[in-house]
Amino acid sequence: MKKQEAIGLSVAVVKNGDIIYTHSFGLKNTETSTPLTDKDIFRIASISKSFSATSIMQLAEARKLSLNDDFSKLVGFKVRNPKYPETVITLKMVLSHTSSINDSQGYFNLDVINPEKGPNWAKCYNDYEPGKGYKYCNLNFNMVGAVIEKLSGERFDQYVKHHILDPLKLYGGYCVDSLDNSLFTTLYEYDSISKTFASDSSAYAPRREEIKNYVMGYSTPAFSPTGGMKISATDLAKYMTMHMDQGNYKGVKIISKKSAKVMQTKISEEEGYGLAMTNVDNLISGKHMTGHTGSAYGLYSAMFFQPKEKFGIVVITNGSNTSYTNGFNSILIESINCLYNNFIK
């Protein structure tokens, strides 16, 4: 932490299905000098995507949809790359970032890609044919959140609460006003020019106006399915263990073994990405790890596990002055290796 100038760091280590170590270091808030604790929650950024994919697998198991469905029919407006109008963009493509959709027009409003509402909707597509390339894209998952609402009849944040968080007895969620805001960890963005940290309060913006005028199946980006989950490192480790144990945690089944395997199996060869889960070989030497990272508002997060050896590690920092190593933020890769060497190896 000293080396990476980290403000706060929460970690959790899982071995054989149990959390064997959790600790929080540093500060939750620099202005008040409040220490960070294991109960404190973070907006975990893109690890949030896996909660949406998990929800989709539940709906697929309930036969409410199929991964091969035409995404246009699911979301309720035309989703077609104008350069390849005959190629169907499937739900599976959207979940694996192989849809050819991009974030160039933003992703906090579905109007940008809806041809009936967005004048620049065509710019939301890349030049390659859907299914033939990979481009990481947040808009994909904000649309997936809308599909979850349309097919479940539940508001996105409520669906995740009732079908994933509550059964696993986890405290967290996407709706800011449904959570104890005294637990929110302040996030700090590092400015390399002034060499100072600045807090970013927008990470926990409640979006009350948007929620007040909510349209089910369309206003969903207000909750940011793509990056808006708020949860502690300890509870995130329990959720991770459910995926590591193929859909089960302490006797509670969230998804089937088959669904868990589908999520973890890479679709794009080069990137190793499955359905909101990525596969990497360059995090811990000699280990094939599965999981996801997140970065936003100065926060960096990582959740990775080794499915066969049954160990996993969660690391979240609320701010650091750090570079990248092997495509990973240095504080994440160094912390994960430190924890692996001390608790697993």
N, C-alpha and C positions, 0 to 999 in steps of 0.2 A: 504493500500500500504506500509506503514511504517513497519507494522508487517511482511509482506511477502517479504520485500525488493524488491518491484517492481520498474522497471525502468520507464515504461510508461504504461498507461491504458486508453483505449478508450471504452466508454459505450454508449448504446442507449436503451431507454425504449419505448415500444409501448403499447398503450391502445386504444381499440375500433378502430383499424385501423389507428391510427395516432401516429406519434412519439411525445411523450410528454416531453422527456428529452434526450439530448445528451451532453456529455462532454468528454474532453481528459485531462488527468492529467500526470504530470511527463515529461520525456524526450523522444524525438524521436531519439536523438543521444547523447550519453554521451561525446564523444570526442569534439563535437562542442557546447555542452550544448544547443542544439536546442530543444525548447519545442514542445511537441506533440500537434497537432491540429486535429479537427474533419475531416479535408480534407485529412489527411494523410492516406495512404493505407498500408495494411499488407498482407503478404502472409498468408492466413488464415488456411493453412493445411487441415485437413480432412473434414472440412465443405464443401470444394470444391466438394466432392463426390456427394452432393445433386444436383449440377448443371448438372452433367452427368446424374443422374437418371431423372431429370426434362426433359432433352433433349430426353431421351429414351421414356418417356411418350408422348412427342409431336410426335415422330416418330410412336409410337404405335397408337395414335389417327389418324394419317395420313395413317394408315394401311400399313406402310412400314415394320413393324415387329410385332411380338407378344411376350409377356413375356414368353410364353411357347415354343418359338422356340429353337431348338438345337443350342447351342452357337457355336459349331464347324462350322456350316453352315454360321453363321453370321460373324464370325471373320476370316474365310478363312483357318484355319488349325485345325487339330484334337485336340479337348479338351475333353479328357476322362481320368478318373482315372484308371490307369492300374490294380488296385485291383478290380475294378468294371467296366470292359469294356463294359458291356451291358447297364449300367445306363446312360441315356442321361443327360448331364449337361445343364440345361436350362438358358436362359438369366435371369430369375427371381432368380435362385439360385446364379448366379454371383453377381447380384445387392444386394442380402441380406446376403452375406458372408456365404451361406450354400452350396457353390459349391464344398467344400472339397479341394479347391486350397489354397496354402500357399505362403509365401514370402521368403522361405528358400534359394532360388537361386537368390534373388533380384527381383526388379520390374521395373527398368528403361529401360528395353529392352525386347521386346516380344520374342526374340530368346530363352530365358531361358525355356519357356514352349512349344515352337514350336518343335514337335518331329523331324522335318526335319532339324532343326538348333541347337537345344540344347542337348548336350550329356547327361545332367542330368535332362531332362524334367520330368522324372518320380518322381523325388524328390519334384516336385512342388505340389504333392498331399498328403493329409493326409490319415490316415488308415480307416477312416469311409466312409460309402457310401454317395455319393452326395445327398443332400436334407435331410440327417439324422443327421446332426450336424452343429455347427456354429464355424467358425474361422475367425476372422477379418483379412482382407487381402487386401493390396494395389494393388497388381497385378490385382485383379478382375477389378478394375475401370480403370486402364490404358488400359486394353483390351476393356472395354466398350467404351472408347474414340475412339478406332480404329473402332469399329462397327458404331458409330455415323458418322464417316467420310465415311465409305463404303456405308452407306444407304442414307446419305444426299448429298454426293458429295461436301461437304464443309469441309475445314480444321477445326479441332476440335475447336480451339480458336475462329475462325470466326463464326462457328455455334452458339456457346454460346453467342457471341457478338450480332449477328443478331436476334436471336430468344428469348433471355432472357434479356440480359443487355440493349440493345437499346430500346426495347419496354417499359421497366420499367424506362428508363432514368437514368441508373446507370453507374457510372464511375468505370471501373475495367477490368479485363481480365486475360488471361493465358500467353499471349505473352509479355515478358518483354519490348521488343523494341517498342511495340505499345503504351506504357504508359509513362507518365512523370516521369522519375526516381527520380526527386527531391521530389516526394511525398512518395517514399518508406521509410517505417519506419525500422530503423536498428534493427535487432533481436539479442538478447544476450543470450548465453548459460551460465548457472551458473556452475562453477566447485567447487564441494563440498570439494575437497582436498585443493586447493589453496584459496578457499573462494573468488573467483573473477569472474567477468563476462567477457566473450570474445565475440566480435561480429562475426557473421557468414555471410560472404558476399555471400556464395553459395546459400542462400535462393533466391537471385534474379539473378542467373546465366542466361545470355541471351540464351545460347545454340545455338549461331548463326551457328556454323558449322553443327550441326544436322539439323537445319531448312533449311540451304542452300541445303543440300542433302536429303531433305524430301521425304519420300515415303508415299503417302496417304493411310490411312488404316493400317499402320504398324509402322511408326516413331512416332506415337502419344504420347508415354511416354515422349518425349522431352518437351511437355507442362504440363506434370504431371496432367492429369485429376483427379488423386487421391488426389492431395493436392496443386495444383499450382495456384489457384485463388488469385488474388491480388485485394483487395477492402477495402473501409473504413468501420468502424463499423456502421456509419449512413446509408450507402447504403446497407450494409448487412441486416440491420433492415428492410428496405423496401422490400427486397427480402424475408425475413422471413415472413413479413406480407402477402405477396402474398400466401405463403403456409398456413398460419394461416386462411386466408380467402378463402381457398379451390381453389386456382389457379388463383384468381383475385386480382389485386391491383389497386385501384382508377379507376375502369372501364376497366382496361387492362387485358384481359384474356390470361394467359400463358399456363395453362393446364386446363382440365375439372375438375369438382368437383369429379368425379369418380376417375380420375387419382390421384388427391391430396389425396383422401382417401386411395387408394391402397398404395401410398408411405408411408403414416403414420401408416398403420395397421401392427402390429407386425407379423413377420413370425416365428421367433425363440422365443419360449415361455419364456425361462429363460432370454435371453438377451434383449428381447423387441424390437428387431431390425426389421425394415420394409425394404423399399428400400431407402437406404442412409438417413434414418431418424430413430432415436431411441426413445423409450418411457421409461421414468424413473419416479419413485415415491420418489426418495431419494435426490432430488435436493432442492426443497422447501417443507417443511413439509405439508402434506395433499394435495399436488397438483400433479396431473398427467401431466407431461410436455413432449412435443415432440420436437425433434431437433437433434443437433449434436455437438460434440466437435472437437477440433483439437489441435495437439501439434507437433511442429517440430522446429528445429534450436533455441530452447529456447523460442519460442512463445507458448502461450496457448490461445485458443479461445473457445467460447461457444455461441450457438444460440439456445434458447429454448423458446417455446410458449405454452400457454394453449388454445387449440382451442375453447373450449366452453365459457370460461370467457374472451376471446379476449384480452389477454395481452401477451407480449413477451419481452425478454431481450437479448441483445447482449453484450458480454464482451470480449475484446481482450487485452492481455498484451504482450509487446515485450521482456519480460524477468523478472524473479522473482526467489527468493530462497524459494521454496515452496514445501510442501509435498502433500500427497493425503488424502482426507477425503471422505468416502462413495464411493470410486472409482472415485471421481472428484478431479481435482487439487484444492488445498485449496483457491487459489486466485480467481478462478472462482466461486466456491460455496459460498464463503463469500461475494464477490462482488454482485453476483446475489441476494442473500438473503437481503443484505443491500439495493439494489435498489428496490426489491419487498416490503420490509417493509416501505420504504419511499415514494414510488410513486404509489403502487398498493393496498397494504393492507389497 
